[in-house]
């Protein structure tokens, strides 16, 4: 009886090892087609926390509870050290927006204004930043130059800045100052043939509250702990970016650069930032 039990345990162990490590090479499906083997996992475990995370909706705000409000437009320069994550080579932020727009997951709006009134079709999104050039190539048979049409797609590295449109308001129900982002717009520099700067071009506007669900599924790279990734939605909500103010709501609807320049422009942007900070601070008595 003792040897029988030992033999049974040995056979069971061999069977389990065969199921774990001895996967057959040719597994057929019901239709008779070979089952494709999954590629090796490039990690220790399959990480699904970010993909399965549920996005919490914004807290409902009553209009009567908004005691103070100010609209502010900011610029995020991706060439700054704190904003290098926007230029992550494997999957930059502009690629995330473009892929989501092409797949119909988010709606992008025309760059004509920032009021989200003119949505763009998928073919219009695909044509953003694209250009058509005619170059001469040498025919390998005749050794004569022949014209060839080349379609250039948008280079993610050309997008060096992003505009952020947000509303800063004080909710007297919770006694808290909130920053709610309304829109994001990528910007690229247009240059001539000699690489001289001509003007900056706004590609499109994205309505941020609609894009939150998509951005909450996209991980970003941050130095530190790779086991605790964050998403683009976390980055914007926690405001882990550097920016400067270039416009605030005013009666003339003009930007700071329309009436200021040089050091005065930087000082005015910093003054507006400090004014918003002091507003909440001055509501309390210590």
C-alpha positions as a Python dict, from the first residue, in 0.01 Angstrom:
ca = {
    (1, 'X'): (0, 0, 0),
    (2, 'X'): (290, 232, 83),
    (3, 'X'): (464, 172, -252),
    (4, 'X'): (135, 215, -441),
    (5, 'X'): (77, 555, -284),
    (6, 'X'): (435, 660, -363),
    (7, 'X'): (398, 553, -723),
    (8, 'X'): (68, 742, -755),
    (9, 'X'): (224, 1061, -619),
    (10, 'X'): (516, 1030, -860),
    (11, 'X'): (288, 985, -1160),
    (12, 'X'): (76, 1280, -1049),
    (13, 'X'): (384, 1500, -1021),
    (14, 'X'): (503, 1403, -1368),
    (15, 'X'): (157, 1480, -1509),
    (16, 'X'): (145, 1823, -1349),
    (17, 'X'): (492, 1908, -1475),
    (18, 'X'): (391, 1803, -1823),
    (19, 'X'): (84, 2027, -1811),
    (20, 'X'): (289, 2321, -1685),
    (21, 'X'): (594, 2298, -1907),
    (22, 'X'): (519, 2053, -2182),
    (23, 'X'): (276, 2246, -2393),
    (24, 'X'): (221, 2076, -2730),
    (25, 'X'): (361, 2263, -3027),
    (26, 'X'): (66, 2212, -3260),
    (27, 'X'): (-270, 2278, -3094),
    (28, 'X'): (-565, 2273, -3329),
    (29, 'X'): (-881, 2477, -3285),
    (30, 'X'): (-1233, 2350, -3363),
    (31, 'X'): (-1204, 2486, -3717),
    (32, 'X'): (-885, 2288, -3776),
    (33, 'X'): (-655, 2592, -3774),
    (34, 'X'): (-342, 2591, -3557),
    (35, 'X'): (-373, 2791, -3237),
    (36, 'X'): (-130, 3082, -3227),
    (37, 'X'): (96, 3074, -2924),
    (38, 'X'): (109, 3389, -2711),
    (39, 'X'): (440, 3575, -2716),
    (40, 'X'): (651, 3568, -2401),
    (41, 'X'): (546, 3807, -2126),
    (42, 'X'): (791, 4096, -2106),
    (43, 'X'): (739, 4135, -1733),
    (44, 'X'): (710, 3942, -1408),
    (45, 'X'): (330, 3939, -1404),
    (46, 'X'): (63, 4064, -1642),
    (47, 'X'): (-25, 4408, -1510),
    (48, 'X'): (-395, 4483, -1542),
    (49, 'X'): (-456, 4730, -1260),
    (50, 'X'): (-443, 5035, -1485),
    (51, 'X'): (-658, 4880, -1758),
    (52, 'X'): (-925, 4768, -1510),
    (53, 'X'): (-922, 5084, -1300),
    (54, 'X'): (-1257, 5263, -1290),
    (55, 'X'): (-1252, 5636, -1348),
    (56, 'X'): (-1420, 5839, -1075),
    (57, 'X'): (-1649, 6110, -1214),
    (58, 'X'): (-1610, 6470, -1112),
    (59, 'X'): (-1797, 6589, -808),
    (60, 'X'): (-2118, 6767, -900),
    (61, 'X'): (-2091, 7143, -855),
    (62, 'X'): (-2395, 7366, -817),
    (63, 'X'): (-2385, 7700, -993),
    (64, 'X'): (-2500, 7872, -674),
    (65, 'X'): (-2195, 7737, -489),
    (66, 'X'): (-1941, 7894, -726),
    (67, 'X'): (-1839, 8207, -539),
    (68, 'X'): (-1547, 8307, -764),
    (69, 'X'): (-1430, 8195, -1108),
    (70, 'X'): (-1152, 8282, -1349),
    (71, 'X'): (-1060, 8131, -1686),
    (72, 'X'): (-690, 8078, -1748),
    (73, 'X'): (-494, 7958, -2051),
    (74, 'X'): (-156, 7794, -1997),
    (75, 'X'): (128, 7660, -2211),
    (76, 'X'): (316, 7337, -2137),
    (77, 'X'): (660, 7339, -2296),
    (78, 'X'): (769, 6977, -2345),
    (79, 'X'): (1135, 7080, -2365),
    (80, 'X'): (1139, 7160, -1995),
    (81, 'X'): (1285, 6891, -1773),
    (82, 'X'): (964, 6833, -1577),
    (83, 'X'): (765, 6794, -1901),
    (84, 'X'): (994, 6549, -2083),
    (85, 'X'): (736, 6275, -2022),
    (86, 'X'): (525, 6436, -2298),
    (87, 'X'): (805, 6349, -2542),
    (88, 'X'): (852, 5988, -2429),
    (89, 'X'): (997, 5821, -2736),
    (90, 'X'): (804, 5494, -2710),
    (91, 'X'): (461, 5662, -2695),
    (92, 'X'): (452, 6043, -2679),
    (93, 'X'): (139, 6225, -2571),
    (94, 'X'): (51, 6346, -2920),
    (95, 'X'): (46, 5983, -3039),
    (96, 'X'): (-200, 5896, -2763),
    (97, 'X'): (-435, 6175, -2874),
    (98, 'X'): (-403, 6099, -3245),
    (99, 'X'): (-464, 5725, -3203),
    (100, 'X'): (-769, 5785, -2984),
    (101, 'X'): (-909, 6034, -3237),
    (102, 'X'): (-853, 5799, -3533),
    (103, 'X'): (-1020, 5512, -3346),
    (104, 'X'): (-1322, 5725, -3263),
    (105, 'X'): (-1262, 5711, -2887),
    (106, 'X'): (-1249, 6088, -2852),
    (107, 'X'): (-1367, 6382, -3060),
    (108, 'X'): (-1121, 6648, -3167),
    (109, 'X'): (-1229, 6996, -3261),
    (110, 'X'): (-1110, 7257, -3504),
    (111, 'X'): (-824, 7485, -3415),
    (112, 'X'): (-1020, 7792, -3529),
    (113, 'X'): (-1129, 7857, -3170),
    (114, 'X'): (-1122, 7691, -2830),
    (115, 'X'): (-1499, 7662, -2778),
    (116, 'X'): (-1531, 7302, -2907),
    (117, 'X'): (-1792, 7389, -3170),
    (118, 'X'): (-1653, 7235, -3493),
    (119, 'X'): (-1574, 6861, -3465),
    (120, 'X'): (-1330, 6707, -3712),
    (121, 'X'): (-1396, 6389, -3911),
    (122, 'X'): (-1159, 6090, -3899),
    (123, 'X'): (-1011, 6168, -4241),
    (124, 'X'): (-946, 6526, -4131),
    (125, 'X'): (-770, 6398, -3820),
    (126, 'X'): (-552, 6165, -4028),
    (127, 'X'): (-449, 6459, -4248),
    (128, 'X'): (-337, 6673, -3955),
    (129, 'X'): (29, 6758, -3985),
    (130, 'X'): (66, 6556, -4307),
    (131, 'X'): (225, 6695, -4620),
    (132, 'X'): (291, 6582, -4976),
    (133, 'X'): (631, 6636, -5138),
    (134, 'X'): (772, 6552, -5479),
    (135, 'X'): (1128, 6423, -5481),
    (136, 'X'): (1359, 6289, -5752),
    (137, 'X'): (1477, 5929, -5732),
    (138, 'X'): (1724, 5753, -5957),
    (139, 'X'): (1571, 5469, -6156),
    (140, 'X'): (1793, 5162, -6094),
    (141, 'X'): (1734, 5040, -6451),
    (142, 'X'): (1764, 5355, -6659),
    (143, 'X'): (1976, 5557, -6411),
    (144, 'X'): (1762, 5860, -6483),
    (145, 'X'): (1596, 6081, -6220),
    (146, 'X'): (1220, 6029, -6193),
    (147, 'X'): (974, 6229, -5981),
    (148, 'X'): (810, 6045, -5692),
    (149, 'X'): (532, 6164, -5461),
    (150, 'X'): (606, 6113, -5092),
    (151, 'X'): (345, 6155, -4815),
    (152, 'X'): (494, 6281, -4489),
    (153, 'X'): (306, 6210, -4167),
    (154, 'X'): (314, 6414, -3849),
    (155, 'X'): (642, 6385, -3664),
    (156, 'X'): (568, 6364, -3287),
    (157, 'X'): (889, 6550, -3207),
    (158, 'X'): (757, 6855, -3393),
    (159, 'X'): (494, 6904, -3121),
    (160, 'X'): (686, 7099, -2860),
    (161, 'X'): (406, 7270, -2669),
    (162, 'X'): (50, 7217, -2551),
    (163, 'X'): (-210, 7473, -2463),
    (164, 'X'): (-429, 7412, -2161),
    (165, 'X'): (-762, 7585, -2113),
    (166, 'X'): (-892, 7561, -1759),
    (167, 'X'): (-1136, 7714, -1514),
    (168, 'X'): (-1025, 7807, -1164),
    (169, 'X'): (-1318, 7844, -923),
    (170, 'X'): (-1391, 7848, -552),
    (171, 'X'): (-1666, 7619, -424),
    (172, 'X'): (-1814, 7762, -105),
    (173, 'X'): (-1987, 7432, -28),
    (174, 'X'): (-1652, 7257, 21),
    (175, 'X'): (-1447, 7575, 84),
    (176, 'X'): (-1193, 7469, -174),
    (177, 'X'): (-1030, 7615, -483),
    (178, 'X'): (-1054, 7384, -788),
    (179, 'X'): (-866, 7371, -1118),
    (180, 'X'): (-1077, 7207, -1389),
    (181, 'X'): (-914, 7154, -1728),
    (182, 'X'): (-1151, 7206, -2021),
    (183, 'X'): (-931, 7158, -2328),
    (184, 'X'): (-589, 7055, -2452),
    (185, 'X'): (-436, 7165, -2783),
    (186, 'X'): (-104, 7044, -2929),
    (187, 'X'): (116, 7306, -3098),
    (188, 'X'): (397, 7266, -3347),
    (189, 'X'): (641, 7517, -3497),
    (190, 'X'): (619, 7574, -3871),
    (191, 'X'): (956, 7649, -4032),
    (192, 'X'): (1077, 7729, -4379),
    (193, 'X'): (1324, 7534, -4591),
    (194, 'X'): (1617, 7693, -4408),
    (195, 'X'): (1479, 7583, -4069),
    (196, 'X'): (1380, 7938, -3978),
    (197, 'X'): (1078, 7978, -3751),
    (198, 'X'): (767, 8115, -3926),
    (199, 'X'): (473, 8071, -3689),
    (200, 'X'): (319, 7828, -3443),
    (201, 'X'): (30, 7609, -3554),
    (202, 'X'): (-246, 7476, -3329),
    (203, 'X'): (-332, 7128, -3460),
    (204, 'X'): (-667, 7071, -3286),
    (205, 'X'): (-848, 7097, -2955),
    (206, 'X'): (-948, 6804, -2733),
    (207, 'X'): (-1232, 6833, -2482),
    (208, 'X'): (-1057, 6705, -2170),
    (209, 'X'): (-1361, 6582, -1967),
    (210, 'X'): (-1449, 6353, -2259),
    (211, 'X'): (-1091, 6230, -2300),
    (212, 'X'): (-1040, 6146, -1931),
    (213, 'X'): (-1150, 5784, -1976),
    (214, 'X'): (-900, 5727, -2256),
    (215, 'X'): (-618, 5905, -2072),
    (216, 'X'): (-689, 5699, -1760),
    (217, 'X'): (-590, 5381, -1949),
    (218, 'X'): (-262, 5515, -2086),
    (219, 'X'): (39, 5463, -1862),
    (220, 'X'): (321, 5711, -1864),
    (221, 'X'): (686, 5675, -1776),
    (222, 'X'): (808, 5850, -1465),
    (223, 'X'): (1146, 5787, -1303),
    (224, 'X'): (1125, 5615, -969),
    (225, 'X'): (914, 5308, -900),
    (226, 'X'): (809, 5116, -1212),
    (227, 'X'): (571, 4905, -1000),
    (228, 'X'): (349, 5208, -928),
    (229, 'X'): (270, 5357, -1269),
    (230, 'X'): (44, 5654, -1320),
    (231, 'X'): (-165, 5755, -1618),
    (232, 'X'): (-206, 6075, -1815),
    (233, 'X'): (-528, 6141, -1627),
    (234, 'X'): (-338, 6120, -1297),
    (235, 'X'): (-73, 6358, -1428),
    (236, 'X'): (-324, 6626, -1522),
    (237, 'X'): (-540, 6586, -1211),
    (238, 'X'): (-237, 6594, -977),
    (239, 'X'): (-88, 6872, -1192),
    (240, 'X'): (250, 6705, -1230),
    (241, 'X'): (359, 6940, -1506),
    (242, 'X'): (523, 7276, -1545),
    (243, 'X'): (340, 7556, -1728),
    (244, 'X'): (311, 7929, -1759),
    (245, 'X'): (7, 8152, -1808),
    (246, 'X'): (-27, 8328, -2141),
    (247, 'X'): (-386, 8450, -2114),
    (248, 'X'): (-665, 8504, -1865),
    (249, 'X'): (-1023, 8613, -1911),
    (250, 'X'): (-1038, 8987, -1979),
    (251, 'X'): (-1268, 9241, -2139),
    (252, 'X'): (-1052, 9275, -2452),
    (253, 'X'): (-1003, 8897, -2494),
    (254, 'X'): (-633, 8948, -2559),
    (255, 'X'): (-322, 8759, -2455),
    (256, 'X'): (-46, 8889, -2235),
    (257, 'X'): (192, 8905, -2531),
    (258, 'X'): (-45, 9147, -2706),
    (259, 'X'): (48, 9428, -2469),
    (260, 'X'): (360, 9303, -2289),
    (261, 'X'): (696, 9162, -2388),
    (262, 'X'): (1024, 9045, -2244),
    (263, 'X'): (1063, 9046, -1867),
    (264, 'X'): (732, 9229, -1819),
    (265, 'X'): (550, 8937, -1982),
    (266, 'X'): (706, 8685, -1744),
    (267, 'X'): (641, 8902, -1440),
    (268, 'X'): (275, 8952, -1534),
    (269, 'X'): (224, 8577, -1582),
    (270, 'X'): (380, 8513, -1242),
    (271, 'X'): (168, 8787, -1085),
    (272, 'X'): (-155, 8628, -1213),
    (273, 'X'): (-42, 8292, -1077),
    (274, 'X'): (29, 8446, -738),
    (275, 'X'): (-303, 8633, -744),
    (276, 'X'): (-493, 8304, -781),
    (277, 'X'): (-294, 8149, -497),
    (278, 'X'): (-350, 8446, -267),
    (279, 'X'): (-725, 8449, -332),
    (280, 'X'): (-780, 8118, -154),
    (281, 'X'): (-519, 8197, 111),
    (282, 'X'): (-680, 8531, 201),
    (283, 'X'): (-1020, 8370, 265),
    (284, 'X'): (-893, 8222, 589),
    (285, 'X'): (-806, 8392, 917),
    (286, 'X'): (-515, 8259, 1121),
}
